[in-house]
Amino acid sequence: MSDLISLPAQKRERAGKGAARAVRRQGLVPGVIYGDKQPAVLIQMDPRPLMAQLNKVGFYSHQYELDVDGEKFRVMAQDVQYHVVTDAPQHVDFLRVGTNTIVTTEVPVEFVNHDKAPGLKLGGVLTVVRHSIEVTGKPDALPSTLVCDLTGADLNDSVHASKVAFPAGVKATITDRDFTIATIAAPSGLKSEMAEGEGEGA
């Protein structure tokens, strides 16, 4: 279960591009809270606590408690728009969530047991194909990271989603195949040796 993280915000009255630009001129980030069959709430936020969370792993899989002028909203981040030059957040969308809400979000993958992977011991390189996996589940069931066990992974192996520990009630949105999330490639020097060996064998 993800911990509930508190973030401060204030209501804003007007929607539209002009109103959003006015909010940014004040040094704040405009945003919106929507979902759960309730009216949308327009908000504005101090960018500093928002950036502190954006810089952490699992921003989109965490639950947040938005304190909007004293009114509390339990939410998850859905989308952040960034400035094309400065990368500063320009707008943030939050989805209201309840205990039984089913959400779809990206959860980062954490690779463990590197020392138990023969391919890595031989100097192989772990190439991550998917740094995160899109999953569905109830907010309280979502982990901050998904753990992938590299035990037994050898040179030239592909590591598939079946090696990931999914918590009960959480599943990948891709269900029609055991997709690849990483590979272990042989280092260039070892590749040359293997090629030479094959040539001599021939």
N, C-alpha and C positions, 0 to 999 in steps of 0.2 A: 504493500500500500504506500502510495506517495504521501508525504507529509503535507499538511495544508500550510501554505506560505502566505503571509499577509503582505498586501501591497496597498498603499494609499492612493486615492484618486478623488477627483471632484466632478460634479455634474457640470455639463455645459448645455446651454439652451438651444443653440442653433446648429443645424446641419448644413452641409454643402462645402464646396471647395474654398469659398471665401472665408467662411467661419473657421475651417480647419487651418487655413494660412494664418488667420489672426491668432489662433491658439499657439501655433509654432512660433510666431513672433514674440510671444510671451515666454518662450523657452520651454514650453510644455509639449507633450505628445497627445494628439487627439486619439480617441478610440471609441469602441462601442461594445456593449454587452447585449447579447441576443440569445434566443433559444428558449426552450422549456415552455413554449406556447405563451410567452409573456411579451409585453411591449419592449422594444429595444430601449436601452438607456445610453445616452451619449455621455462620454466622460472625457476628462483630460488628466494627464499624469505627469509627475515629475520624472524626467528621463533617467535620473540617477539610480533609483531602486529598480527601475525596469531594466536598465542596462546591466545591473549587477546580476539579475536573473538570466538575462539573455546570454551572458558569458559563462553560465554554468551548464553542465551536461544535463540533458533531459528537460529543456525548457517547455517543450510541447507535451510532455507526459506528466508533468507536475500539476497538482491542483493548487489554486490560489484563492485566497479570501480577499476580495477587493473591498476595501473600506471606503465607500463613496459617501462622503459627508455624514459618516456615522451609520449609514445603511450597509449591511454586509451582503456580499454576493459570492457564492461559491462557483468558481469558474475554472476553465482550462483555456489556454491560449490556442487560437486557431490559425492566425495569420499575422505577420508583421511586415509592413512595407518599409523599405529603406530608401534613403536618399541615394541617388545614383553616383554621386561623387564622394560624399562624406561617410556613407554607410550609417548615418544616424537614423534611428527609427522615426518614421514619419506618421505611422498610423498602426494601431494594434486592435485586433478583433478578439473578443473573449466570448466563449460559449458557456451559458449557465449549465450547471450539471447538478443532478440529484443522485441519490444513492443507487437508483435503478436505471440511470441514463446509460445508454450504450454509446460509446464514443469511438471514433477512429483517429489514430494518431501515430506518429513516428516515435519509436523508442530506440535509443542508442544501444549498440551491441558492445559488450565487454568480453574480450577474449582472455581465458584463464588457462593455467597449466601449460604455459609455454615450455617449461622444463621437462614435460612429459611427452613432448612431440618429437619423435625421432628425426623428422625432417628438419626441424629447427636446430636440433643438436648438431646436425651435419653441416650447418651453415646455410640452410635454406632460408628464404625470405618470405615472410607472411605478407601477402598482398590482399588487402581488404577490398572486396567487391561491393559490399553493402555496409556502411558505417551505422545504419539504422534499419529497422524493419517496421513496416506499417502493420499495425495490429488493431483489433477491435476488442472491446471489453468494457466492463464497468469501471468507473474512475478509481474506486477503492482497490480494485484488483491490479491496476496497472503498476508495474515496477518502474523504478527510475532508470534501470538498465536491464537488458536481456543478457544472460550469461551464456557464452559459447565455450564448451570444453574442447580443448585442442589435444587431449590425451590420445596418443596413437597416431596422430596425423604425420604422414611421411612425405618425402620429397615427391613433388608433382601431384600431390593429393588435392582434391577439391573438398572444402568444408561446406557442408550443406545445412539447411535450416533445421534438419532433424537433430543436429548436434546442439541446438539451442534449448535451454530450459524455459519453457513457457509456463507461467503460473496458471493455476486453475482458473478457468473463465476467461482467459486471454488467448487469442489465436491470431495467426498471421492472416492478412487479407488475401494473400496468394495461397490458394488451397489445391490447385490442380497439379502442382509439381513440387519436388523437394529442391528448391532453388539454391544456387550457390551464393554463399556470403563471403568466402575467402578462398585463396589458394596458397599452396606452399611451393614456391618455385625454387629450383636448384640454382645456386650461385653460378655466375658465368664461368668461373674456373672449373667447377665441377662438371658443368655442361660440356666443356671442351674435353675433359678427361673421359667422360662417358662416350662422347662422339668418337674419340680416338680408339677407345676400347671396342666399340662396335665395328669400327673400320678394320681393326686387326682381326676381329672374329670373322669378318666376312672374307 
